[in-house]
Amino acid sequence: MDFFTLTSMNEALEKLGTLGTDATMVAGGTAVRYQITSGQIVPKALLHIERLSELKGISKNGSTRVGALTCLRDIAEDRNIQSDFSAISTAAGKCGGWQTQSVATIGGNVCGAAPNADLLPPLLVQEAEIELASQARGSRKLPLNDFILNAHKSARKEDELATAILLPTQPERSADVYIRIQRRSAMERPIIGVALRLALDEDMSRTTQARIAVCGAGPMAFRAAEAENLLAGAVPEGDALNAAVDAILKCSSFRDDARASASYRKAVLPRAVIHAVSLCREFIGGTR
């Protein structure tokens, strides 16, 4: 296995253009190390990109730009992220312990496309975009909802490097939350994760916009579009909320593993959604 330490964007894109599928990128290495030692991947070349400083940091100019190599601890502690995108801050602060968060990056979490990656549901409900760059074709932006294709599979081309996550300005009278179901005190990926962004009308009663995303309930994190439509224009409680929950269950699939049974996952998902709706309404109303 070849190992290359890269220090500039141009150098990284040149190596990607040359090596293509033979290259595996590594920054913090929290996921790639496990994939290599467990035999999930056998890379011919590792491209160490942690030193690409231009891909780090958070900036705001209308929309918010998060560099792909920004570590999760910096995201969890950023004041603007905490204020405008609470669900992302919460998720970043729950990915393992502080040691992991200090090296793991948002780009690695997103591009890994794990079925239960913490950051994907909060990013999906913000309608985030991912920015990708290649030496041959330049830069492009892609909605995250279109970027994640399946378990551990994304729309990134073999010569592309993820450079940033872009977060648009969110609507007035809205709030977002991330609910993580996990084993007590376990520093591991969630059993179920639910992110919700809810916007209410001027009377603070009816939903003007609902975005719901789930991880751990299928081969990849997903937006629950039918459930969102059922809540639009409705008071988010009672029959409308129950119908939305049923719609989420219909597009979910559950499995047994060492951490939880399929029946447990199916039982806790509705409760997590209902709790998320309740919290958002309280946050928008200023009662919390």
N, C-alpha and C positions, 0 to 999 in steps of 0.2 A: 504493500500500500504506500503510495506517495503522499507526502504531506507538504502543503504549500502555505506559508504565512503571507498574507496579502496586506498591503498597506494603502491601497488607493482603489477607487471605483474603477478606473480604467484598467488597472491590473486585474481586478476581479472579473470584469466583464470579458476581458481578453481570454483569461483562463477558462471561463465558462463557455465561450464561443469555440474554444479549441477542444475541450474535453467532453462537453455535452453530458450525456447520461453517465459517463464514467466518473463524474465529479459529484461529491456530496459536500454541501456547505456546512460548516460548523462555526458557531459563535460561542455561546455559553456551554454548549455540548450536553445539556441535561437530558435531551431526548436521544440525540445521535449516539452517545456513549452506550445507552441501554440497547438501542437497536443493533449496534455492532456486537456487543457482548452476548446478546441473546440470539444472534444469527439471523435477525430479520433483514438486515442489509449487509452486503459485502462490497463496500466501496473500493474502487481502484485508486481513487485519489480523494484526499480530504482538503478542502479549501478553507483555511482558517481566516474568517473575515471579521473577527472581533475588533481589530484595530481600525476599521473604517469609521473614523470619527464623524464623517459627514452623514452617516446613517443613524446617528444618535441624537436624542433630545426631543423636546416637545415645544411647539410654537403655535401661536394663535394669531390669525389675521382674518377675522370673520370665521372661517372654518378652522379646525384644529388639525395640525399635522404631527403625527408621532413617528419618528424615525424607526425603521424596522429593527435596528439594533438597540433600541431603548430597553433597558432592563425592567423587569416587572416591579421591582421595588421602587424605582423612580416614578413609574406610572401610578402605583398605589399611593405615593406620597405627594404627587403633584396637586397643587391647589386648584388649578383650572379643571383637571380631570375629576377631582372630588366634587367640585361644584356643578359642572355641566354634564358629566357622564359618570354618575355615582356607581352604576352597575359595573363599569370597567374597572374603576378603582377597587371596588369590593372583590371582583374576580382576581385581579392581579395580586391582591393581598392575601389570597387564599391558596395560591399555587405553591404547595410545599411550604417549607420553612423559609426564614429570611435568607439563609445561605443560598438556597435555590433561586429565590427571587432576585438576588443580587447579581446573578449571572445569566439566568434565563431571559430570553428576549421575546418581545411581542411578535416579531417576524417568525421566529422559530415556532412559537405556539400556534400561529395561524397557518403557516406553510406545512406544518406537520399534519394538519387536518385530522387529528385524532377524534374518534367518535365522542369522547367526553372531555375535550379540551375546554378548560374553564373560560377562556377569553372569547370564544366564538359566539355564544349566545348574546353576551352584552354588546359585542361589535355588530352583530346582525340586527339588533333592535335599534341601533343608531344609524342604520343604513350606511355603514362604513364602506369605503372603497379601498382597494389595495393598489399601490403604485408599483409597477414593474419596469425594469430597464434591461435592455440587451444592447450589445455592441452593434449588431446588424440592423435592428429595427427601431432603436431609440426607446422612448418611454411610452407607456400606456397605463391607463387606469381601468380597473374592472370592479364592478360591485362585488362585495364579498359574497353575496348570495349566489353569484354566478361563478365565483372562484372555487368554492368548495364543491367538489364533484362526487366524492364518495369517501369511504374510510381511507385515510392516509393518501388521498388522491386529490390533486388540485389542478387548476388550469394553467399553472406556471409552465412555460416552455423550458426546454432543457438548457437554453442559453440565457435565461432570464434570472435576474436578481431582484428580490423584493426590496424596495427602497423605503417605503413609508406606508402607514395606514392613515387615511384621511377621514375625518369626522365632521359631517356638516352641522351647521347650527340647528338646534332643536326647537320645536314649536313652543309657544307660550303656554302657561298653565299645564306644564307636563313634568313628569318625574319618571325616573327609571330605577329599577332595583334588580339585584341578582340574588336568587335563593339557591343555595348549594346544599344538597343532601349528601351527607358523608357519614362514615363511621366516626364515632366520638374521638376527637383528638388525633385523627388520622391525617398525616401530611401526604395525601395522595390525590389522584384525580377523583372527581365527584361520582357518586352513584347516579344521581340525577342533578342536572343544573337547569334552572329556569330564569330567563331574563325577560323583563317586561318594561316597555315604555308606554305610559298612558298619558293622553292629553284630554282635558275636560273643557266643556263650553264655559261661557261667562257665568252661568248660574252654578258652576261647579257640580253639575249633576250628571249630564250625559257625556258620553265618550265622543270626542271629535276624531281621535286617532288612537289605535291600539297596535302595538307591535309586540309579538310574543315569539321567543326563540327558545329551543330546548336542546340540551345535549344529554347523552346517555340513554336515549330512547329510540335508538336506531343506528344505522351504520355511519351516520354523520350528524352534526348539529344542523338544525333546520328551523326556518321560519314557519309558523303555523298560520298560513294565509287565511284558511277558512274560518278559523277561530277569530282572527282579527276582524274579518268582515262581519261576523255575527255580533261583535261588540260595538262596531261603528254605529253611532247614533243612538245607542242604547244606554240605559243606566246599568253600569257594570256590577250587577248583583242579581240574585234570584234566577229566574228562568234563562235570561240572556247569558249570565255567567256560566250556568250549568251546561247550556248548549255549547258554549265555547270550549269548556273543558272536555265535553264528549267529542268534539271535533278534533281536539289535540290527541286524545286517546286513539281515535280512528287512524290517524296518520303516524302513530308511534308503533314501534316494535320493541319487545322486551326480551332479555335473555337472562339465564342463570349464570352466575360465575362465583368465584370464591368470596366476593365482597357482598353480594346480595342476590336474592332470587328475582325471577321475572315478576312474580306476584307482588313482591314488596315494591319493586319499581313502579308497577302499575298502580299500586295503592297510594304511594306518596306523591306521584306526579300531580294529581288533581289538587291535593292539599297545598302543594308548593305554588301552583298557579293562583289559587284563591287567596293565599297569604300575600303573594306578590301584588295582586290587585288591591287588596286592603291597604298595604303599605304605601303604594303609589297614591292612592286617594288621600291618605293621611298627609303625605309629604306635600301634595299640591295644595291641600287645604291649610297647611301650616300648623297642623296639630301635633307634629313631631319635630 
